Amino acid sequence: MRTLAVLSVIEIVVLIAGLAFYLWWVGSLLTRIAGNLEECAELVQTIEHHAELIGPGVEHINQTAAVVAGALPLLYGMAEGIVAGVAPVPAQREARPPAKPASGRRRSRLHDAVGYVASRDG
């Protein structure tokens, strides 16, 4: 009975040690995550500051882009007219008759590659 009590105490101590290690590990991960989030918050504040400086100019940029977008169809039509006026006309090719097959007996060059010499008899 005494052995069972000692083993139970040892098991409880090991369980508590394992949980303590697990909590230490999770705490270190959460500390790193908190540091990364703090760094991200600083970057977001920097971006927000830059956006505040750029904000007033965006309306002017959008107006200019609207004018350019309105002129694109006209520019596109003019470009097509220029290309159509200077593009060369392809020359008409003459119709060629179909190719004739090679005359005579064809031989394979595979035999020459391996050193085979055919007999002249047949």
VENFENMO-V166293 format. One record per run of one state. SS is the DSSP state (H for helix, E for strand, - for the rest). FROM is the first residue (numbers start at 1). TO is the last residue. If there is no record, write none. Layout:
ss=SS from=FROM to=TO
ss=SS from=FROM to=TO
This chain:
ss=- from=1 to=1
ss=H from=2 to=86
ss=- from=87 to=109
ss=H from=110 to=114
ss=- from=115 to=122
